[in-house]
Amino acid sequence: MNGTEGGAGGARGELAGQTVVVVGGSAGIGLETARQVRAAGGELVLVARNAERLKQVAEELNPLRTAAFDAQDTERLERFLKELPGQVDHVMVTAGGPLYTPLDELDLTEAGRDFGGRIATMLAVARASRKKVRAGGTLLFVGGTGGRRPAPGMAVMGALTAALPALTANLALEVAPVRVNLIAAGFVDTPLSASLLGDQLEARREELRRTLPIRRVVGPADVAALALHLMANGALTGATYDIDGGQQLVAH
């Protein structure tokens, strides 16, 4: 379990004989999902932006193949997926971080790149996967729930939070019988969260332990366990699955 709070690893052998591509697989949710894929008997292809971190993860997990590049380079991402030898079973994309910026401080070029880049990445993966992912396999994307409540600084995130479920549903029809699903996560205790919150991290953890209905913080293992379920359950497509420990139920 690698020390993360809660969440169960994939059932032993659940993904035996299957190959999972994890984009953003060198840290946080992507790394924990990769670990659970291996524990469930699956093979891995890992993509991440940080080459050094990817090398360290490869030494641990022994993937079939790795590649270091920015997933928002959609031409390279699409080419990489298409050039993989043979078919794969699942593609999971966790790359990309949230943009929390008040309107007066917003760089419009950056905002457009962040919003458009997330959409374009999903479209590129879907297009490349038409012939690459086996029938019944999964395209699995990770978004968030935070933008569902309007607030200063949440304009871009709110728009993405609304857009990604609609895109997921439409792609599920376009690339069928490949399945497409979206995980919408609340706060997850990852290195990205730590970098965003800095010295406020422990206070945020304590607040969540006190206020969430589950009385603990959601960790990468929780999200990874959901990801493996969505890969394994062939009846699930076109939907958004929230995982936030009940965060949306708590008054702010």
N, C-alpha and C positions, 0 to 999 in steps of 0.2 A: 504493500500500500504506500510505500515511500513517504510515510509520515503525514499524509493529508488527512483532514478531518472528515469522517463519514464516507459514504459511497462504497460500493462493492466492486471489485474487479470483475471482468467478464468471466462467465462460466468457462471452466477449462474445456477447451476443444470446440467452443461455440462457433469460432470462425476458422476452424481447421480447413486448410486447403484454399482459403480465400486471401486475396491481396487487397490491402487498404492503402490508398494514397492519402497522406496527411500533409496538407499545406499549412505551414505554421507549426511544424512538429518538433521544434527544438526547445519549447518552454511552455509553461502554463497548461492550459486545457489541451492543446495539441500534443504536448509531450506526455501528459498523463493518459490521453486516449491511446497514443502509440504504445505505451507500456501495457495498457489493458488489452489491446489488440494482440500483442505478443503472448500475454498470459492466456488468451483465449485461443491460441493456436494459429493466429493469422500471420501472414507475411506483410512487410511494410515497404512502402516507398515514401521517403521523407523529403519535403521541400521546406526551406527556411531561408530567411534573409541573412542571418548571422552565420558565416561559414565556420568559424571556430567552434561556436556552440553546437552546430550541426555535426561537426566531426566528433565531438565528445559524446553526443547522443548516439551516433552511429556505432561507436565502440561499445556502448551499453546494449543496444537493441539489434545490432547486426541486420540492418535493412537490406533489401535486394538492391536498392539504388538510392542515391541522394542527389540533390541539386540545390545550390545556394543562389537564390535570386529573389528579388522583390515580387511578390505575387501580383502587385498592381501593374507590373509590366505584362499586360494581358497577351501581347503577341508571343512573348517567350513562354508564358504559362500555357497557352493553348498549344504551342508547338511541342513543349515538353510532354504534355499529356498525350498528344497524338502520336508521338514517336516512341512511347513506351512499348516494349515488345509484348505482343499478345494482348489479351483483355485483362482488366482488373475488375474487382467486385464492388469497391466503394471508394468514393473520393470525399474527404472531409476538408473544409476550408475554415481555419480559425484565424487566419492572418488579418491584421488591421486593428486599429485601436480607436477609441471614442474621441470625438472632438467636442470638448466643453469650453465654449468661448462666448462671452457676452457680445452682443451685436456690435457695440461701439469699438470692440477690439478685434473684430473678425477680419481676417484676411480673406477677401472674396475668392481669390485664386486658390488658396489652400482649401477653402470650404468646398468649392466646386470640384477640386481634385479629390477630396475625401469622399464626397457624396457620389460623384460620378465613378470614382475608382472602385468603390464597393459594388455598385451596380454592374459595372463592366466586368469585374472579376467573376461574379456569378454567371453572367452571360457567357463569358469565355469558357468557363468550366463546363457549362451545360452544352455548348456547341461542340467542344472537343470530346465530350463524353458520349455523343450519339452512337459512335461505333466502338468506343474504347471500353465502356462499362457494360458488363453483361446484363442481359434482361433480368429484372428483379433486383439488381444492385441498387446502390444508393448514392445520390449526391446530397451531402449534408453540410449545411452552412450554419455559422454561429453569429447571432445578432444579440440584441439586448432588449430589456424591458424599460430601462430608465426613461426613455423619451416619451413614454405614454402619458406622463404628467407634465403639462406645459410648465416651463419655468425659465427665468432668465438664463441665457447661455446654452439652452437646449434646442435651439432652432434646427441646427443641422442634424443632431441626434434624433430629435422628434420626427423629422422628415424621413430619416432612414428607418426608424423603428416602425413607421407606418408603411413604408415602401417595401421592405424586405418580405413580409408575409405575402403581399400581393404578387410579388415577383416569383416567390416560391410556388404558389398555387398555379400560376400560369406556366411555369417551366415544367411542373409535374405533368401537365397535359402535352406539352410540346416534345418532351424527351421520353415519354412512356414507351415501353414498359420499364425503363429506368425510373426509379423512385426519387423524389426530391423532397427534402424536409428541412425545416429551420429550427434550431435551438435558440430560444430567447432567454438569455441568462440575466439575472440580477447581479448584485455584487458577488464576485467570486474572488477568493483570497489567492491571488496569483502575483507573480513578480510585476506584471503590468499594473495591477491595483496598487502595489507598493510604490511604484515609481510615480504614479499619479497623485497619491495621497501624502507621500513623504512622511513627516513626523506626525501626521494626523492618522496614520494607519491603525495604530493600536486603539485609539479612541473610537474609530469607526468599527473595528472588530467588537469592542466591548458593547457599543450601542446595539449592534446587530444581535449579539448573544442575549442581550436583555430584552429586545423588542420583537425579534422574529418568533413566529409560532413554533418553529423547530428548536429554538433556544440554542442555536449554534450557527456558525458561519458556513456558508456553502463553499466547498473546496473544489479543486479541479477534478478530483476523483468522482464527485457526485455528477458532474457534467459528463465526464467520460463514460460513466456507467449508463447514462441516458443515451449517449451516442452509440454505444455498442448495442443497446436494445433496438434503436432505430435501424441499425444495420441488419440485425438478425430477424426482425419482425417484418416479413414480406407484405403485410397488409397495410402498411403505413406509408402514405404519400400525400404531398400537397399541403401539409399541415405545419403549424407552428407550435412548439412545445415549450412552455414556460418552465424554468427552473430557477427559483429565487428564494426558496425557504419560506414563502408566504410574505415576502417583502411588500408586494403590492396591496396586501390586506391591511398593512399597518399605516395609520394616519401619520402624516408628516407635519 
